[in-house]
Every structure is written in C-alpha cells, then in structure tokens.
Amino acid sequence: MGNIKKKVLEFKFLTAGYKNKQIVLKDINLAFGVGDFVAVVGPNGSGKTTFIRAIFGLAKILSGEIIVNKADCGVVAQMSKPVFNFLVKDFIEFGCHFSSGADYKEVIQGLDLEHLLHQGIQEISAGEYQRTLIAQTLFKNPKILLLDEPLSHLDLKYQIKLVKFLKNLNGITIIAIIHHLDFALKYFDELIFMKNGEIKERVEHNDFHFKTKINSIIEEVFEVKFYSQR
C-alpha cells in the first residue's frame, strides 16, 4: 500500500484462535493507515469476526503480534439491547467526548437519529439500535473504527446512507466486516478477501487491474460465479 502515510494498525505474522489451541487465523500480515476505508469479506467461518476479536484480546494470539500505534479503537459488534430502557440520547452519550457543536450534530444527522433521541432504547427497532451503537462509538472519538456486520438489520435506504456517511468521515481508519458483497465493491476503497483463516487477496479500487481480476478472486473465495461491473 504505497499511499499509507502513517500506520495505525499492524498485524505481523499473526496466528490466533481459541481454547485448546484451535487455530482460526493463520499467518496474517496486514497494515492499515490513517483514513483507510476497508471491507473484510469472505464466506461464513473464514475468520472475519476473529480478525476483529483478536485486536481486543477476545481471541488468543498463538504467534505473531498486533500493533496499535497510539490510536484509540472503537468497535461495534452484534449486541443485544440493554435491560434498562435508557433514552437514546443518554445511551449514545455514555463515555461521550463531545455532546454539542458541529461534530455532535454531524453524527446525529448523518445517522438520522434526531427523531429518536427522546425515545427509550427498548422502543426502537433493531436497525435504529444498530445506528445508535455506531453513534455511541463515534462519540468516544476513536481513530480506528471496527464494525462487525454494520449493515445487518438495516433496510436498503439506511444501508446506503450508512456506508456513504462512514465513507465521508475524515481521519478515521474504518475496517468493516461486510456480507453484502455488492456494497463492499461499490463503496469501499479496499477489500480484504478471507478464506479458511487466511488472507487470499487485498485489492484496491484504484488498482489498474481491479476489473480484470475481481471476478476470479470472488469465484475462488466464495466458490460461485459472480460478475462485477465495477
């Protein structure tokens, strides 16, 4: 990646897994720079979620290392709603580094949460809760944002709005596990293809050969015919 100005996250020869030395990730070597907008894609069981869990110590590092270079990480995982019926406004401001001004308004408006702020967290839909979780995490001002299936529970309108909103955030490195391959191809600057715990390919849209090789990569990783128009 020649365009990296400053590395904020590195995986060096990482092998990781779970108890009983179950290996899920194998010899991962990756580096991410400031402002990278990356989708991690692959079939079920390919190691995508473990890839994020390893950063937070939820998967055991068996060899190699993960280096976070002076950057706070925020993660949005698949979570159940809290038991207490907090107001949405109060919920998203837990641990908030800013609760007024342009940044606050930009996030609230960008995620279309204005009309939900004074509703109870138990009263909103799963898709609305997903956007609320993302807002809560952004309010902690992370430099690296990790998203586990951020498009789940969202209808088509909000899938498009969310990806466009995230793409326009400045100075945040965003790494998202995406199951919607069409969205990954259309909106993300880079795609990392995983299969059987390994990185099969990392491709950028500005790669001159992107159009000629993307279909064969998808066929190899997902074992299906796919024709991208990108």
C-alpha positions in Angstrom: 0.0 0.0 0.0 2.1 2.9 -1.3 -0.4 5.6 -0.1 -0.1 4.9 3.6 1.3 8.0 5.3 1.1 6.7 8.9 0.4 3.1 10.0 -2.1 2.9 12.8 -2.7 -0.8 13.0 -0.5 -3.7 12.0 -0.8 -7.5 12.0 2.6 -9.2 11.9 2.7 -13.0 11.2 -0.4 -13.3 13.4 -1.8 -16.7 14.1 -4.8 -16.7 16.5 -7.6 -18.8 17.7 -9.5 -20.0 20.8 -9.2 -22.5 23.6 -7.5 -25.9 23.1 -5.2 -24.1 20.6 -8.0 -24.1 17.9 -6.4 -22.1 15.1 -8.7 -19.7 13.2 -6.3 -17.1 11.8 -3.2 -18.2 10.0 -0.1 -16.0 9.4 -1.9 -12.7 8.9 0.3 -9.8 7.7 -1.5 -6.5 7.2 -1.1 -2.8 7.8 -3.7 -0.1 7.9 -3.1 3.7 7.5 -5.0 6.8 8.7 -8.3 7.1 6.8 -8.3 3.7 5.2 -11.8 2.5 4.4 -11.7 -1.3 4.1 -14.2 -4.1 3.8 -13.3 -7.5 5.0 -15.3 -10.1 3.1 -15.4 -13.9 2.9 -17.6 -16.9 3.4 -19.0 -18.0 6.8 -16.3 -19.4 9.1 -13.5 -17.7 7.2 -12.2 -15.9 10.3 -13.6 -12.4 9.8 -15.0 -11.9 13.3 -12.0 -13.5 14.9 -9.9 -11.0 12.9 -11.6 -8.2 15.0 -11.8 -10.1 18.2 -8.0 -10.7 18.2 -7.4 -6.9 18.5 -9.3 -6.8 21.7 -7.9 -9.9 23.2 -11.1 -12.0 22.7 -9.2 -14.4 20.6 -5.9 -15.9 21.8 -2.8 -14.8 19.9 -0.8 -18.0 19.3 2.1 -16.4 17.5 3.0 -13.1 15.9 1.6 -9.7 17.1 -0.9 -6.9 16.6 0.5 -3.4 16.9 -1.9 -0.4 17.5 0.1 2.7 17.0 -1.1 5.3 19.5 -4.7 5.2 18.3 -7.9 4.5 20.2 -10.0 1.7 18.8 -13.8 1.6 18.8 -15.8 -1.5 18.0 -19.4 -2.0 17.0 -20.3 -5.7 17.4 -23.6 -7.5 17.3 -25.1 -6.7 20.7 -28.5 -7.1 22.4 -30.2 -4.1 23.8 -29.5 -3.2 27.4 -32.1 -4.3 30.0 -32.9 -0.8 31.2 -34.9 1.5 28.9 -32.5 4.3 28.6 -33.3 7.3 26.5 -31.5 7.0 23.2 -29.8 10.4 23.8 -28.5 9.2 27.2 -27.3 5.9 25.8 -25.3 7.3 23.0 -23.6 9.9 25.3 -22.2 7.3 27.7 -18.4 7.9 27.6 -19.0 10.7 25.0 -16.1 13.1 24.3 -18.4 15.7 22.8 -22.1 16.3 23.3 -22.6 19.6 21.4 -21.3 21.5 18.4 -20.8 20.6 14.8 -19.4 17.1 15.4 -22.3 16.0 17.5 -24.8 17.4 15.0 -23.0 15.8 12.1 -23.1 12.3 13.7 -26.8 12.6 14.8 -27.9 13.9 11.5 -25.7 11.6 9.4 -27.2 8.6 11.2 -30.7 10.0 11.2 -31.2 9.8 14.9 -32.7 13.2 15.7 -36.2 11.9 15.9 -35.2 9.1 18.2 -33.2 10.9 20.9 -36.0 11.1 23.4 -37.4 7.6 22.8 -36.5 4.6 25.1 -33.9 2.2 23.8 -36.3 -0.6 24.1 -38.8 1.2 21.9 -36.7 1.5 18.8 -36.2 -1.1 16.0 -33.1 -3.3 15.5 -31.9 -1.2 12.7 -32.3 2.0 14.7 -30.4 0.4 17.5 -27.6 -0.5 15.1 -27.3 3.1 14.1 -27.4 4.2 17.8 -24.5 1.8 18.6 -22.4 3.4 15.8 -23.2 6.9 17.1 -22.2 5.9 20.7 -18.9 4.5 19.4 -18.1 7.6 17.3 -18.8 9.9 20.3 -15.8 8.3 22.0 -13.7 9.7 19.2 -11.9 6.6 18.1 -9.1 6.8 15.5 -9.8 3.2 14.4 -13.4 2.1 14.0 -14.1 -1.7 13.7 -17.5 -2.8 12.5 -18.9 -6.3 12.7 -21.7 -6.5 10.1 -22.8 -2.9 10.3 -25.4 -3.3 7.6 -27.3 -6.0 9.5 -30.9 -5.1 10.4 -30.8 -2.1 8.1 -33.1 -1.7 5.1 -31.7 -0.7 1.7 -32.2 3.0 2.3 -30.2 3.0 5.5 -27.6 0.6 4.2 -26.7 3.1 1.5 -26.9 6.1 3.9 -24.7 4.5 6.5 -22.0 3.4 4.1 -21.9 6.9 2.5 -21.8 8.5 5.9 -18.9 6.3 7.1 -17.0 6.9 3.9 -17.1 10.7 4.4 -15.7 10.6 8.0 -12.3 12.2 8.0 -9.2 10.9 9.7 -10.8 7.6 11.0 -9.5 4.3 9.8 -12.6 2.1 9.2 -12.4 -1.7 8.9 -15.8 -3.3 8.4 -16.9 -7.0 8.1 -19.3 -6.9 5.2 -21.6 -9.7 4.0 -23.2 -7.6 1.3 -20.5 -8.0 -1.4 -22.2 -5.6 -3.8 -21.9 -2.8 -1.2 -18.3 -3.7 -0.5 -17.5 -3.5 -4.2 -19.3 -0.3 -4.8 -18.5 1.9 -1.8 -15.3 0.7 -0.1 -11.8 1.8 -1.1 -10.2 -1.6 -0.4 -11.4 -5.2 0.0 -9.7 -7.9 2.0 -10.8 -11.4 1.0 -10.5 -14.1 3.6 -11.0 -17.8 3.3 -10.1 -20.6 5.8 -8.5 -18.2 8.2 -6.1 -16.7 5.6 -5.9 -13.5 3.6 -6.4 -14.5 0.0 -6.3 -11.1 -1.6 -6.2 -7.4 -0.7 -7.4 -5.2 -3.6 -7.9 -1.5 -4.1 -10.3 0.1 -6.4 -7.7 2.3 -7.9 -5.7 -0.8 -8.9 -5.4 -0.7 -12.7 -6.1 -4.5 -12.9 -9.1 -4.4 -10.5 -11.8 -5.0 -13.1 -9.9 -7.8 -14.8 -9.1 -9.9 -11.6 -12.0 -9.2 -9.2 -14.4 -11.8 -10.6 -11.8 -14.6 -10.5 -11.0 -13.6 -6.8 -14.6 -13.8 -5.9 -15.0 -17.2 -7.6 -12.0 -18.6 -5.8 -13.0 -17.3 -2.3 -16.8 -17.9 -2.5 -16.8 -20.7 -4.9 -19.6 -19.1 -7.0 -19.8 -17.3 -10.3 -20.0 -13.5 -9.9 -19.7 -10.8 -12.4 -18.9 -7.3 -11.1 -19.5 -4.2 -13.2 -17.0 -2.2 -11.1 
